[in-house]
Amino acid sequence: MTRSLYEVFAATAERLPDAPAVEFPDSGTAGAVTYRELRRVAEAVAERIAAEHGTARRVGLLAARSLVAYTGYLAALRLGAAVVPLGPDYPAARNQAICEAAGVDVVVAEAASVARGGTEWAGSRPVLPLDDEVRAATPGGWLTPHEADPDRPAYLLFTSGTTGRPKGIPIRHRQVLPFLAHNIARFGVGPGCRLSHTFELTFDLSVYDLFVTWGGGATLVVPSRAELFAPVDYLTRRELTHWFSVPSAVSVSAGFGQLTAGRPSALRHSVFCGEQLTLDQARAWHAVAPAATVDNLYGPTELTVACAEFRLPEDPARWPVTSNGTVPIGRVYEGLKHRVIEETGELWVRGPQRFDGYLDPRDDEGRFTADGYFRTGDRVRVEDGQLVHRGRLDDQVKIRGYRVEPSEVEAALRGLDSVTEAVVLGIAQNGVTDLVACYTGRETGRMALIRALRGTLPIHLVPRRFEHLNSLPRNANGKVDRGAVRRFVSEVNDGALA
């Protein structure tokens, strides 16, 4: 019986040692890394961590779409540590805050990222820089056998919090294993399958990318930077059988003229998650890969990647019509239970995928019910027997699939000398949601504001558009009238968000 994420990978490495586990851009089959090789290098990196830094309970990982990223991830799991992904493009202050909050013991990092940004963000924590030459590493074989403990945290991710600080979400092995088993079976993932990898490791949907792939014995097909912006090129040239991305990838690609229909494709399954999938987006994608199924997944990080699903009928004429033009999120996974609260429409879920609580217990307040349900904060409606996502109870929004609390962005804006007050909204246009900031104080150029915010915020939290106001509208209670701000933003005719 599999009891840890590392065992998911190791079992496949035992069964299919010579099968390709990862294929990097422009490498082809000859340059692919086999399961045997990936396991060997991961063992070698694990030995180096243990030899140089002793017992590690939490391992930071500053890497993306590289051999260092995948072997570092597996090495941490091999040691029984929790993986704490960091963002190579995050501001140093953000990575430092995550390391401190998570109690990171050691960081595995791409040497290029260290050379580019230094290690001041790591404080006194040791940093192990590696590059692709690690592929030649060979373990000494002295590590004790992997001790699989389902109750240990497998990974620790951070999302925006209403307090303006990152909010830690530990996910244990026992919580992620049911998710993997369900999706490997549902999408028929096995040897010969070739899966996309569109998500950064700081995003929980990357867990699907890596471990649904490796659990099924398939190949993780790593895109080049250009392929990330041209998904049809990516899926056709690399002969993908399974696609997984946020829905906005469809709209962004269409906007750049990169959503070409009629090209031959091996795609069998198209899966979307991270934000609402509109029926228009689904139709546009179906035109690209008409032979592939289209599935819409839903789930907050706290319920381990995804907890509900809906598959569109093969014939678009039979697709459902929903009240808000989005594809239903369907029904929760078998083995989970849910409630829809009549007064608010909030969705509550409990079961084996529900996390045990936030890293900081203060964040647990109001999120759990006495009988074990997690309060998602998402509004749903049952339509024709299926759940339809209706948005957030609060003002939280999804930007390119990342969950964003505007209050965190507002706090960063108010921290600038030129800004007095700020309101940040998620504004949808042409199927894509972007952040718009309205502020008072000294009028400042857009690029100056972006540069200032990039010192404290990841790029997905930086607004695309800024509107300077002499004062913010207020309601009768003296509070900022967000509805009036939203109406103002919608009325401003400035050529959209480009």
ROTOR-240062 format. One record per residue (C-alpha): residue number from 0; x, y, z. Coordinates in nm, 4 decimals. Layout:
{NUM; {X; Y; Z}}
...
END
This chain:
{0; {0.0000; 0.0000; 0.0000}}
{1; {0.1408; 0.3399; -0.1022}}
{2; {0.1838; 0.5696; 0.1962}}
{3; {0.3828; 0.8670; 0.0670}}
{4; {0.4419; 1.0785; -0.2420}}
{5; {0.7926; 0.9415; -0.2701}}
{6; {0.6570; 0.5866; -0.2763}}
{7; {0.4264; 0.6900; -0.5619}}
{8; {0.7341; 0.7798; -0.7671}}
{9; {0.9591; 0.4991; -0.6409}}
{10; {0.7038; 0.2291; -0.7219}}
{11; {0.6989; 0.3432; -1.0844}}
{12; {1.0798; 0.3638; -1.0928}}
{13; {1.0899; -0.0004; -0.9820}}
{14; {0.8284; -0.1071; -1.2345}}
{15; {0.9393; 0.1015; -1.5339}}
{16; {1.3042; 0.1979; -1.4769}}
{17; {1.3840; 0.2663; -1.8434}}
{18; {1.0655; 0.4583; -1.9260}}
{19; {1.1013; 0.8370; -1.9775}}
{20; {0.9974; 1.0247; -1.6632}}
{21; {1.0768; 1.3769; -1.7891}}
{22; {1.1359; 1.5189; -2.1355}}
{23; {1.2910; 1.8621; -2.1563}}
{24; {1.2408; 2.1065; -2.4466}}
{25; {1.4177; 2.0229; -2.7719}}
{26; {1.5714; 1.7134; -2.6134}}
{27; {1.3539; 1.4493; -2.7781}}
{28; {1.3397; 1.0939; -2.6537}}
{29; {1.7189; 1.0561; -2.6545}}
{30; {1.7541; 1.3430; -2.4112}}
{31; {1.4730; 1.2353; -2.1813}}
{32; {1.5462; 1.1452; -1.8207}}
{33; {1.4350; 0.7932; -1.7318}}
{34; {1.2740; 0.6929; -1.4050}}
{35; {1.5958; 0.5078; -1.3125}}
{36; {1.8064; 0.8204; -1.3725}}
{37; {1.5671; 1.0527; -1.1925}}
{38; {1.5615; 0.8255; -0.8903}}
{39; {1.9416; 0.7927; -0.8897}}
{40; {1.9961; 1.1682; -0.8977}}
{41; {1.7268; 1.2297; -0.6351}}
{42; {1.8966; 0.9786; -0.4041}}
{43; {2.2311; 1.1495; -0.4608}}
{44; {2.0884; 1.4932; -0.3807}}
{45; {1.9156; 1.3513; -0.0716}}
{46; {2.2487; 1.2096; 0.0478}}
{47; {2.4182; 1.5435; -0.0045}}
{48; {2.1495; 1.7259; 0.1954}}
{49; {2.1794; 1.4745; 0.4786}}
{50; {2.5613; 1.4746; 0.4753}}
{51; {2.6061; 1.8506; 0.4637}}
{52; {2.3072; 1.9725; 0.6623}}
{53; {2.1869; 1.6847; 0.8811}}
{54; {1.8220; 1.6136; 0.9440}}
{55; {1.5946; 1.8422; 0.7436}}
{56; {1.2302; 1.8722; 0.8391}}
{57; {1.1400; 2.1282; 0.5696}}
{58; {1.3340; 2.1814; 0.2491}}
{59; {1.2934; 2.4982; 0.0459}}
{60; {1.3065; 2.4575; -0.3313}}
{61; {1.4038; 2.7550; -0.5472}}
{62; {1.3715; 2.6066; -0.8942}}
{63; {1.1342; 2.5784; -1.1892}}
{64; {1.0974; 2.3320; -1.4785}}
{65; {1.4499; 2.1921; -1.4495}}
{66; {1.6280; 1.8753; -1.3452}}
{67; {1.7213; 2.0553; -1.0230}}
{68; {1.3530; 2.1248; -0.9561}}
{69; {1.2407; 1.7635; -0.9942}}
{70; {1.5336; 1.5951; -0.8219}}
{71; {1.5249; 1.8505; -0.5403}}
{72; {1.1540; 1.7866; -0.4885}}
{73; {1.2038; 1.4097; -0.4811}}
{74; {1.5150; 1.4346; -0.2625}}
{75; {1.3232; 1.6228; 0.0050}}
{76; {1.0454; 1.3637; -0.0033}}
{77; {1.3038; 1.0821; 0.0090}}
{78; {1.4285; 1.2264; 0.3389}}
{79; {1.0769; 1.2495; 0.4794}}
{80; {1.0871; 1.6298; 0.4692}}
{81; {0.8143; 1.8620; 0.3495}}
{82; {0.8817; 2.0519; 0.0264}}
{83; {0.8445; 2.4304; 0.0489}}
{84; {0.8439; 2.5703; -0.3085}}
{85; {0.9859; 2.9202; -0.3484}}
{86; {0.9501; 3.1439; -0.6512}}
{87; {1.2623; 3.2095; -0.8614}}
{88; {1.0876; 3.5257; -0.9819}}
{89; {0.9462; 3.6219; -0.6415}}
{90; {1.0847; 3.9288; -0.4659}}
{91; {1.3513; 3.8393; -0.2115}}
{92; {1.1271; 3.9656; 0.0675}}
{93; {0.8528; 3.7211; -0.0294}}
{94; {1.0853; 3.4198; -0.0317}}
{95; {1.2368; 3.5325; 0.2966}}
{96; {0.8922; 3.5574; 0.4585}}
{97; {0.8023; 3.2081; 0.3362}}
{98; {1.1281; 3.0578; 0.4634}}
{99; {1.0771; 3.2151; 0.8035}}
{100; {0.7102; 3.1198; 0.8339}}
{101; {0.7721; 2.7623; 0.7193}}
{102; {1.0800; 2.7076; 0.9330}}
{103; {1.2845; 2.5986; 0.6315}}
{104; {1.6024; 2.4133; 0.7330}}
{105; {1.7870; 2.4099; 0.4001}}
{106; {1.7192; 2.5336; 0.0461}}
{107; {1.7926; 2.3462; -0.2760}}
{108; {1.8312; 2.6090; -0.5482}}
{109; {1.9176; 2.6393; -0.9133}}
{110; {2.2693; 2.7802; -0.9336}}
{111; {2.1552; 3.0357; -1.1925}}
{112; {1.8933; 3.1756; -0.9545}}
{113; {2.1533; 3.2069; -0.6796}}
{114; {2.3980; 3.3790; -0.9149}}
{115; {2.1251; 3.6182; -1.0281}}
{116; {1.9646; 3.7063; -0.6951}}
{117; {2.2071; 3.6029; -0.4233}}
{118; {2.1024; 3.4312; -0.1009}}
{119; {2.0306; 3.7196; 0.1374}}
{120; {1.6643; 3.6140; 0.1410}}
{121; {1.7699; 3.2814; 0.2983}}
{122; {1.9108; 3.4501; 0.6064}}
{123; {2.1315; 3.2044; 0.7966}}
{124; {1.9787; 2.9018; 0.6240}}
{125; {2.2166; 2.6950; 0.4139}}
{126; {2.1582; 2.7027; 0.0387}}
{127; {2.2613; 2.4121; -0.1837}}
{128; {2.3083; 2.5469; -0.5410}}
{129; {2.2849; 2.2868; -0.8196}}
{130; {2.2792; 2.2898; -1.1975}}
{131; {2.2059; 2.0345; -1.4689}}
{132; {2.5463; 1.8736; -1.4122}}
{133; {2.3771; 1.7059; -1.1182}}
{134; {2.2559; 1.4517; -1.3746}}
{135; {2.5895; 1.2722; -1.3398}}
{136; {2.5585; 1.2388; -0.9611}}
{137; {2.5673; 0.8898; -0.8146}}
{138; {2.4512; 0.8062; -0.4601}}
{139; {2.6731; 0.6172; -0.2182}}
{140; {2.3836; 0.4024; -0.1050}}
{141; {2.4244; 0.4807; 0.2625}}
{142; {2.0850; 0.6407; 0.3262}}
{143; {1.8516; 0.4397; 0.5459}}
{144; {1.5344; 0.3152; 0.3690}}
{145; {1.2644; 0.5726; 0.3083}}
{146; {1.0300; 0.5916; 0.6065}}
{147; {0.6837; 0.6561; 0.4683}}
{148; {0.4632; 0.8328; 0.7201}}
{149; {0.1189; 0.9300; 0.5839}}
{150; {0.0770; 1.1855; 0.8630}}
{151; {0.3840; 1.3877; 0.7724}}
{152; {0.3401; 1.7007; 0.5619}}
{153; {0.4348; 1.6310; 0.1995}}
{154; {0.4460; 1.9948; 0.0911}}
{155; {0.3753; 2.3381; 0.2314}}
{156; {0.2338; 2.6089; 0.0040}}
{157; {0.1620; 2.9729; 0.0687}}
{158; {-0.1278; 3.1769; -0.0592}}
{159; {-0.2277; 3.5368; -0.0012}}
{160; {-0.3926; 3.6049; 0.3311}}
{161; {-0.6402; 3.8663; 0.4464}}
{162; {-0.3774; 3.9863; 0.6958}}
{163; {-0.1417; 4.0869; 0.4161}}
{164; {0.1059; 3.8090; 0.5053}}
{165; {0.1493; 3.4769; 0.3272}}
{166; {-0.0767; 3.2030; 0.4633}}
{167; {0.0810; 2.8574; 0.4975}}
{168; {-0.1126; 2.5456; 0.3949}}
{169; {0.0506; 2.2137; 0.4916}}
{170; {-0.0762; 1.9111; 0.2944}}
{171; {-0.0012; 1.5656; 0.4351}}
{172; {0.0732; 1.2546; 0.2324}}
{173; {-0.2546; 1.0904; 0.3340}}
{174; {-0.4452; 1.3897; 0.1996}}
{175; {-0.2848; 1.3956; -0.1465}}
{176; {-0.2756; 1.0198; -0.2154}}
{177; {-0.6550; 0.9829; -0.2696}}
{178; {-0.6465; 1.2745; -0.5142}}
{179; {-0.3693; 1.1139; -0.7178}}
{180; {-0.5338; 0.7721; -0.7305}}
{181; {-0.8620; 0.9233; -0.8447}}
{182; {-0.7127; 1.1285; -1.1263}}
{183; {-0.4712; 0.8648; -1.2534}}
{184; {-0.7689; 0.6330; -1.2961}}
{185; {-1.0100; 0.8949; -1.4325}}
{186; {-0.7753; 1.0127; -1.7068}}
{187; {-0.6228; 0.6757; -1.7871}}
{188; {-0.2666; 0.7886; -1.7173}}
{189; {-0.0142; 0.5149; -1.7951}}
{190; {0.3042; 0.4307; -1.9856}}
{191; {0.3148; 0.6087; -2.3186}}
{192; {0.1033; 0.9021; -2.1998}}
{193; {0.2592; 1.2467; -2.2298}}
{194; {0.1389; 1.5141; -1.9864}}
{195; {0.1751; 1.8923; -1.9976}}
{196; {0.3518; 2.0934; -1.7285}}
{197; {0.2090; 2.4469; -1.7276}}
{198; {0.2132; 2.5154; -1.3519}}
{199; {0.4906; 2.6572; -1.1342}}
{200; {0.5833; 2.4524; -0.8276}}
{201; {0.4532; 2.7334; -0.6054}}
{202; {0.1040; 2.6527; -0.7396}}
{203; {-0.0631; 2.3425; -0.5946}}
{204; {-0.1851; 2.2299; -0.9370}}
{205; {0.1781; 2.1399; -1.0123}}
{206; {0.1301; 1.8422; -0.7796}}
{207; {-0.1048; 1.7019; -1.0442}}
{208; {0.1546; 1.7687; -1.3151}}
{209; {0.4312; 1.5799; -1.1373}}
{210; {0.2658; 1.3001; -0.9452}}
{211; {-0.0324; 1.2089; -1.1615}}
{212; {0.2287; 1.1738; -1.4357}}
{213; {0.4807; 0.9757; -1.2314}}
{214; {0.2185; 0.7745; -1.0457}}
{215; {0.0855; 0.6482; -1.3772}}
{216; {0.4269; 0.5835; -1.5341}}
{217; {0.3821; 0.8554; -1.7976}}
{218; {0.6185; 1.1288; -1.9215}}
{219; {0.6222; 1.4862; -1.7921}}
{220; {0.6764; 1.6977; -2.1044}}
{221; {0.8431; 2.0209; -1.9944}}
{222; {0.7640; 2.3207; -2.2175}}
{223; {1.0044; 2.5835; -2.3375}}
{224; {0.9245; 2.9426; -2.2452}}
{225; {0.7914; 3.0006; -2.5968}}
{226; {0.5674; 2.6943; -2.5768}}
{227; {0.4064; 2.8263; -2.2589}}
{228; {0.2689; 3.1156; -2.4634}}
{229; {0.1743; 2.9000; -2.7613}}
{230; {-0.0191; 2.6034; -2.6200}}
{231; {-0.1283; 2.4660; -2.9566}}
{232; {0.2334; 2.4513; -3.0720}}
{233; {0.3241; 2.2876; -2.7398}}
{234; {0.0592; 2.0158; -2.7534}}
{235; {0.1001; 1.9357; -3.1241}}
{236; {0.4782; 1.9457; -3.1609}}
{237; {0.5385; 1.7557; -2.8374}}
{238; {0.2533; 1.5098; -2.9035}}
{239; {0.0814; 1.5612; -2.5688}}
{240; {-0.1922; 1.3166; -2.4746}}
{241; {-0.3063; 1.5086; -2.1632}}
{242; {-0.3433; 1.8847; -2.1170}}
{243; {-0.3845; 2.0635; -1.7812}}
{244; {-0.3911; 2.4418; -1.7347}}
{245; {-0.5872; 2.7361; -1.6016}}
{246; {-0.8761; 2.8442; -1.8291}}
{247; {-0.7285; 3.1886; -1.8888}}
{248; {-0.4533; 3.0202; -2.0925}}
{249; {-0.7198; 2.9758; -2.3595}}
{250; {-0.8203; 3.3427; -2.3657}}
{251; {-0.4648; 3.4740; -2.3504}}
{252; {-0.3606; 3.2451; -2.6357}}
{253; {-0.6591; 3.3528; -2.8420}}
{254; {-0.5701; 3.7171; -2.7805}}
{255; {-0.2218; 3.6562; -2.9229}}
{256; {-0.3625; 3.4674; -3.2197}}
{257; {-0.2079; 3.1445; -3.0923}}
{258; {-0.5240; 2.9323; -3.0677}}
{259; {-0.5098; 2.7714; -3.4108}}
{260; {-0.7717; 2.5072; -3.4880}}
{261; {-0.7433; 2.2205; -3.7350}}
{262; {-0.3918; 2.0998; -3.6493}}
{263; {-0.3486; 1.7229; -3.5941}}
{264; {-0.3191; 1.6318; -3.2294}}
{265; {-0.2680; 1.3254; -3.0103}}
{266; {-0.4582; 1.4921; -2.7255}}
{267; {-0.7058; 1.2673; -2.5457}}
{268; {-0.7886; 1.4645; -2.2304}}
{269; {-0.8081; 1.8409; -2.1670}}
{270; {-0.8359; 1.9415; -1.8013}}
{271; {-0.8828; 2.2917; -1.6602}}
{272; {-0.8689; 2.4148; -1.3013}}
{273; {-0.7766; 2.7165; -1.0918}}
{274; {-1.0533; 2.9565; -1.1943}}
{275; {-1.3937; 2.9551; -1.3602}}
{276; {-1.3958; 2.7882; -1.7024}}
{277; {-1.6399; 2.9708; -1.9277}}
{278; {-1.8376; 2.7894; -2.1925}}
{279; {-1.6852; 3.0232; -2.4517}}
{280; {-1.3361; 2.9180; -2.3455}}
{281; {-1.4380; 2.5521; -2.3584}}
{282; {-1.5754; 2.5960; -2.7121}}
{283; {-1.2585; 2.7679; -2.8283}}
{284; {-1.0437; 2.4878; -2.6882}}
{285; {-1.2730; 2.2164; -2.8245}}
{286; {-1.2149; 2.3614; -3.1717}}
{287; {-0.8412; 2.3085; -3.1200}}
{288; {-0.8709; 1.9473; -2.9991}}
{289; {-1.2184; 1.8171; -3.0873}}
{290; {-1.1304; 1.4535; -3.0123}}
{291; {-1.0251; 1.5269; -2.6540}}
{292; {-1.2543; 1.5223; -2.3519}}
{293; {-1.2897; 1.8521; -2.1628}}
{294; {-1.2978; 1.8349; -1.7828}}
{295; {-1.3464; 2.1211; -1.5401}}
{296; {-1.1950; 2.0667; -1.1946}}
{297; {-1.2536; 2.2710; -0.8813}}
{298; {-1.0882; 2.2837; -0.5446}}
{299; {-0.9090; 2.5168; -0.3045}}
{300; {-0.5565; 2.4292; -0.1919}}
{301; {-0.6981; 2.3372; 0.1490}}
{302; {-0.8876; 2.0461; -0.0096}}
{303; {-0.5763; 1.9185; -0.1890}}
{304; {-0.5593; 2.0436; -0.5475}}
{305; {-0.9174; 1.9588; -0.6567}}
{306; {-1.2246; 1.8033; -0.5016}}
{307; {-1.4981; 1.8312; -0.7685}}
{308; {-1.5196; 1.7620; -1.1398}}
{309; {-1.7402; 1.7868; -1.4452}}
{310; {-1.6860; 1.6436; -1.7922}}
{311; {-1.8544; 1.8161; -2.0836}}
{312; {-2.0514; 1.5856; -2.3162}}
{313; {-1.8710; 1.4798; -2.6329}}
{314; {-2.1270; 1.6624; -2.8477}}
{315; {-2.1167; 2.0416; -2.7879}}
{316; {-2.4878; 2.0556; -2.8732}}
{317; {-2.5467; 1.8746; -2.5431}}
{318; {-2.3351; 2.1070; -2.3322}}
{319; {-2.5194; 2.2571; -2.0353}}
{320; {-2.6425; 2.6149; -2.0231}}
{321; {-2.5642; 2.7695; -1.6844}}
{322; {-2.6812; 3.0875; -1.5172}}
{323; {-2.3397; 3.2549; -1.5428}}
{324; {-2.2039; 3.1048; -1.8632}}
{325; {-1.9458; 2.8864; -1.6906}}
{326; {-1.8904; 2.5130; -1.7113}}
{327; {-2.0270; 2.3422; -1.3974}}
{328; {-1.7805; 2.2171; -1.1388}}
{329; {-2.0046; 1.9125; -1.1213}}
{330; {-1.9946; 1.6924; -0.8137}}
{331; {-1.7445; 1.6386; -0.5353}}
{332; {-1.5216; 1.3350; -0.5533}}
{333; {-1.6482; 1.0048; -0.4238}}
{334; {-1.5387; 0.9708; -0.0627}}
{335; {-1.5898; 1.3404; 0.0115}}
{336; {-1.9013; 1.4984; 0.1554}}
{337; {-2.0349; 1.8454; 0.0941}}
{338; {-2.3045; 2.0913; 0.1920}}
{339; {-2.4368; 2.3990; 0.0163}}
{340; {-2.5502; 2.6559; 0.2719}}
{341; {-2.8908; 2.7837; 0.1655}}
{342; {-2.8521; 3.1375; 0.2996}}
{343; {-2.5224; 3.2202; 0.1308}}
{344; {-2.4639; 2.9444; -0.1241}}
{345; {-2.1283; 2.8711; 0.0388}}
{346; {-1.9800; 2.5289; -0.0309}}
{347; {-1.8587; 2.3214; 0.2634}}
{348; {-1.6517; 2.0036; 0.2114}}
{349; {-1.5041; 1.7389; 0.4389}}
{350; {-1.3276; 1.4062; 0.3931}}
{351; {-0.9808; 1.2551; 0.3499}}
{352; {-0.8507; 1.5362; 0.1249}}
{353; {-0.9313; 1.8136; 0.3726}}
{354; {-0.6203; 1.9632; 0.5281}}
{355; {-0.5832; 1.9703; 0.9068}}
{356; {-0.5350; 2.3439; 0.9492}}
{357; {-0.3185; 2.6386; 0.8516}}
{358; {0.0445; 2.6730; 0.9544}}
{359; {-0.0570; 2.9652; 1.1736}}
{360; {-0.3559; 2.8555; 1.3871}}
{361; {-0.4869; 3.2125; 1.3821}}
{362; {-0.5837; 3.1559; 1.0203}}
{363; {-0.8133; 2.8660; 1.1198}}
{364; {-1.0667; 3.0974; 1.2802}}
{365; {-1.4052; 3.0642; 1.1121}}
{366; {-1.2852; 2.8184; 0.8471}}
{367; {-1.3981; 2.4896; 1.0046}}
{368; {-1.7348; 2.3701; 1.1321}}
{369; {-1.7867; 2.1664; 1.4478}}
{370; {-1.8589; 1.8558; 1.2389}}
{371; {-1.5415; 1.8780; 1.0323}}
{372; {-1.6405; 2.0681; 0.7172}}
{373; {-1.4045; 2.3193; 0.5601}}
{374; {-1.5764; 2.6416; 0.4665}}
{375; {-1.4451; 2.7142; 0.1192}}
{376; {-1.5699; 3.0718; 0.0948}}
{377; {-1.6908; 2.9892; -0.2576}}
{378; {-2.0499; 3.0405; -0.3649}}
{379; {-2.2163; 2.7655; -0.5647}}
{380; {-2.5607; 2.6865; -0.7004}}
{381; {-2.7077; 2.3491; -0.7907}}
{382; {-2.8253; 2.3630; -1.1525}}
{383; {-2.9612; 2.0492; -1.3221}}
{384; {-2.8060; 1.8396; -1.0485}}
{385; {-2.4565; 1.9885; -1.0906}}
{386; {-2.2685; 2.2443; -0.8835}}
{387; {-2.1995; 2.5739; -1.0621}}
{388; {-1.9347; 2.8075; -0.9197}}
{389; {-2.0759; 3.1543; -0.8569}}
{390; {-1.7715; 3.3382; -0.7206}}
{391; {-1.6281; 3.4227; -0.3795}}
{392; {-1.8164; 3.5250; -0.0690}}
{393; {-1.5448; 3.7819; -0.0061}}
{394; {-1.3547; 3.9865; -0.2608}}
{395; {-1.0910; 3.7233; -0.3254}}
{396; {-1.0169; 3.6683; -0.6930}}
{397; {-0.8246; 3.4273; -0.9160}}
{398; {-0.5510; 3.5741; -1.1350}}
{399; {-0.4103; 3.3245; -1.3895}}
{400; {-0.5262; 3.0560; -1.1501}}
{401; {-0.3516; 3.2051; -0.8448}}
{402; {-0.5752; 3.2847; -0.5530}}
{403; {-0.5284; 3.6504; -0.4653}}
{404; {-0.6496; 3.8580; -0.1731}}
{405; {-0.6768; 4.2199; -0.2969}}
{406; {-0.6181; 4.3328; 0.0617}}
{407; {-0.2584; 4.2109; 0.0390}}
{408; {-0.2035; 4.4197; -0.2746}}
{409; {-0.3766; 4.7160; -0.1140}}
{410; {-0.1478; 4.6872; 0.1872}}
{411; {0.1572; 4.6908; -0.0408}}
{412; {0.0248; 4.9961; -0.2260}}
{413; {-0.0433; 5.1829; 0.0976}}
{414; {0.3148; 5.1115; 0.1980}}
{415; {0.4391; 5.3328; -0.0869}}
{416; {0.5194; 5.6939; 0.0000}}
{417; {0.3100; 5.8252; -0.2864}}
{418; {-0.0098; 5.6357; -0.1959}}
{419; {-0.2601; 5.7314; 0.0730}}
{420; {-0.5527; 5.4951; 0.0130}}
{421; {-0.5999; 5.2073; -0.2274}}
{422; {-0.8708; 4.9733; -0.3545}}
{423; {-0.7788; 4.6750; -0.5713}}
{424; {-1.0378; 4.4881; -0.7767}}
{425; {-1.0409; 4.1880; -1.0038}}
{426; {-1.1897; 4.2961; -1.3361}}
{427; {-1.2812; 4.0370; -1.5995}}
{428; {-1.2485; 4.1196; -1.9676}}
{429; {-1.2591; 3.8782; -2.2603}}
{430; {-1.2434; 3.5802; -2.0293}}
{431; {-0.9341; 3.7016; -1.8414}}
{432; {-0.9334; 3.8547; -1.4920}}
{433; {-0.6733; 4.1171; -1.4065}}
{434; {-0.6124; 4.3400; -1.1067}}
{435; {-0.6981; 4.7091; -1.1274}}
{436; {-0.5819; 4.9458; -0.8533}}
{437; {-0.7442; 5.2776; -0.7654}}
{438; {-0.5429; 5.4958; -0.5315}}
{439; {-0.5263; 5.8397; -0.3787}}
{440; {-0.2195; 6.0462; -0.2944}}
{441; {0.0458; 6.1676; -0.5353}}
{442; {-0.0205; 6.0667; -0.8962}}
{443; {0.2568; 5.8328; -1.0052}}
{444; {0.3428; 5.6756; -1.3377}}
{445; {0.2326; 5.3180; -1.4027}}
{446; {0.5825; 5.1764; -1.4491}}
{447; {0.7087; 5.3489; -1.1351}}
{448; {0.4293; 5.1862; -0.9355}}
{449; {0.4988; 4.8464; -1.0912}}
{450; {0.8693; 4.8709; -1.0109}}
{451; {0.7943; 4.9716; -0.6535}}
{452; {0.5473; 4.6871; -0.5995}}
{453; {0.7789; 4.4275; -0.7540}}
{454; {1.0002; 4.4786; -0.4518}}
{455; {0.7424; 4.3158; -0.2260}}
{456; {0.4927; 4.1299; -0.4459}}
{457; {0.5135; 3.8402; -0.6939}}
{458; {0.4316; 3.9421; -1.0484}}
{459; {0.0824; 3.7863; -1.0404}}
{460; {-0.0105; 4.0198; -0.7524}}
{461; {0.0979; 4.3374; -0.9299}}
{462; {-0.1998; 4.5209; -1.0877}}
{463; {-0.2053; 4.5606; -1.4629}}
{464; {-0.3783; 4.8962; -1.4446}}
{465; {-0.3732; 5.1924; -1.2054}}
{466; {-0.6292; 5.4727; -1.1682}}
{467; {-0.5471; 5.7827; -0.9658}}
{468; {-0.8388; 5.9455; -0.7804}}
{469; {-0.8548; 6.2590; -0.5692}}
{470; {-1.0663; 6.0654; -0.3186}}
{471; {-1.2328; 5.7263; -0.2917}}
{472; {-1.6142; 5.7115; -0.2960}}
{473; {-1.7730; 5.6239; 0.0381}}
{474; {-2.1108; 5.4949; 0.1518}}
{475; {-2.3402; 5.6337; 0.4197}}
{476; {-2.1393; 5.4577; 0.6898}}
{477; {-1.8223; 5.6303; 0.5817}}
{478; {-1.6726; 5.3108; 0.4404}}
{479; {-1.5133; 5.2936; 0.0981}}
{480; {-1.7865; 5.2084; -0.1522}}
{481; {-1.6238; 4.9266; -0.3513}}
{482; {-1.9298; 4.9001; -0.5722}}
{483; {-1.8894; 5.2616; -0.6770}}
{484; {-1.5189; 5.2071; -0.7400}}
{485; {-1.5992; 4.9061; -0.9583}}
{486; {-1.8542; 5.1092; -1.1555}}
{487; {-1.5979; 5.3833; -1.2087}}
{488; {-1.3376; 5.1359; -1.3327}}
{489; {-1.5873; 4.9781; -1.5692}}
{490; {-1.6859; 5.3165; -1.7109}}
{491; {-1.3327; 5.4317; -1.7801}}
{492; {-1.2740; 5.3814; -2.1482}}
{493; {-0.9018; 5.3361; -2.1805}}
{494; {-0.8694; 5.0533; -2.4275}}
{495; {-0.9069; 4.7714; -2.1741}}
{496; {-0.6277; 4.6249; -1.9644}}
{497; {-0.3486; 4.5964; -2.2151}}
END
